[in-house]
Amino acid sequence: MTVLKTYARLWTEDLDRALPLLQQLTGAQVDLRLAFQDVELAALGNFLVIAGPAGERAKYAHASATVVVEDLDDLQTTLKAADATVTTPATAGPTGRFLYARHVDGAEIEYVEWAPELRRRLLGR
């Protein structure tokens, strides 16, 4: 199981207002932008910006980071061996598959396995 990328999560009501400063600070352009349920997401550099009304953003606030992994099935084996609890089972999403897991120390992480074409585009793999 390999971690390919880790995103710090940032929260905002307005994605268009948040992105210019982040682009200036990171020197990066937006790699990915999409709507997911009632929020909007943008990835740039090592940030995943989650935008929308506070009540909608709160649905995702339990996870402290988004971690892109090479293989979600291998990850689940690793999590089980470490006594982590999968709180949201593997689910298809707009970028591939994802799940949420709570580690034994209480940290909750969103894990994502990108679709092959997205992985090639963003990581060159």
Salt bridges, closest charged atoms under 4 A:
ASP16 OD1 - ARG33 NH2 2.85
GLU40 OE2 - ARG33 NH2 3.05
GLU56 OE1 - LYS59 NZ 2.81
GLU70 OE2 - ARG119 NH2 3.32
ASP73 OD1 - ARG97 NH2 3.29
GLU108 OE2 - HIS62 NE2 3.64
GLU108 OE1 - ARG102 NH2 3.69
GLU110 OE1 - ARG9 NH2 2.75
GLU113 OE1 - ARG97 NH2 3.05
